[in-house]
Amino acid sequence: MTIQNWDKRLGVYLVMDIGDVNGQSALAIAQAAIAGGVDVIQLREKKAPLHDVIETGRKLCKLCRDHGVLFIVNDRVDVALLLEADGVHVGQDDLPADEARRLVGTDMFIGVSASSMEEAQRALEQGADYLGVGAIYATNSKSDAGDPVTPQLIADIRAITSVPLVGIGGITVDNCTDVMEHGADGVAVISAIVGAPDPKAAAALLKRRIAAYI
Amino acid sequence: MTIQNWDKRLGVYLVMDIGDVNGQSALAIAQAAIAGGVDVIQLREKKAPLHDVIETGRKLCKLCRDHGVLFIVNDRVDVALLLEADGVHVGQDDLPADEARRLVGTDMFIGVSASSMEEAQRALEQGADYLGVGAIYATNSKSDAGDPVTPQLIADIRAITSVPLVGIGGITVDNCTDVMEHGADGVAVISAIVGAPDPKAAAALLKRRIAAYI
């Protein structure tokens, strides 16, 4: 899948970096997650040298393309362009969506993180194609995620827009249905898949739990 | 001046961020430095939100353009493209020069940081238009600058290439001529101008000291 035939489904949305976890390479984790049914992979790498990000990112992008999984790059529009990603995801301190649009045109979609109605409204005004809403619950995966917003924020934003919404932050198999019931089009997770003993099984279970809502 | 009529002179090369220093705004510091005669301004901002970087960066870029000063953006090729900078400068952990070239084409020049012959050779192979060589002397301005390389590295690199070389790291009015005598085409400074009581006077003195070498 690419943006040209994107069905607006976000489903199970995996956020990951290029590092090994539990002795598994990023590529192996991505393969397992795809086998388990993830719909989207976002590469969010804040620390590694960019030549490593480019090298592993190209492999991840090809893997996603080969399996009909959307591939999104966090923050760096330049890296997204080089990897020919399907989309770029920007946070509140990254490039604003309208500036990012000047670089990617309509070839790539743009997701924006929002942790309040104000941020959501601004992102929509600036042309966001989807919103990442959170942190829904408390999380240890992102040190600057702020206080949890609760799933209610998804319902509030749902009331003002039809763009896809993905909840993020502290989402697990136990609370993912609550996120979907508040109007989300998908759930974004890091540790629930990457940190699981069996990433494929973890992805598959998440997918099954949210299946009724997408 | 832009890359189309760049005379390959680097001269006094100011590296700065968008923050206030000693009660002076970045724009005021840049204005003073330009009045003092700087040839190049590189915007190197690692912390501020990108919407602020874009906003101040556009003003800095216009100021440089109006005064025939080259304007270069550090690290972020996406920001360099948005600001329509003259060039982008990449470190060893940033995008490699050949990847950056795929994004900027020949509209923008690409500088690369090198702290060894190996790094210099690789940067030249990857199409660097100039090299930033250092840290020449010990510096407090860049926490990851590594051990000083001494001005001899400039002479060593000078022997293998004719691309412009700018020394960086701990350069002051007292040691700048030594850097130039080893074959540099310019001296890059942060605190020697930004941290000076009178940035204009500091820039002018540096300019006078290196005038005989360019």
Interface residues (C-beta under 8 A of the other chain):
Chain A: P49 L50 H51 I54 R76 V77 D78 V79 L81 L82 Q92 D93 D94 L95 P96 E99 A100 R102 L103
Chain B: P49 L50 H51 I54 R76 V77 D78 V79 L81 L82 Q92 D93 D94 L95 P96 E99 A100 R102 L103
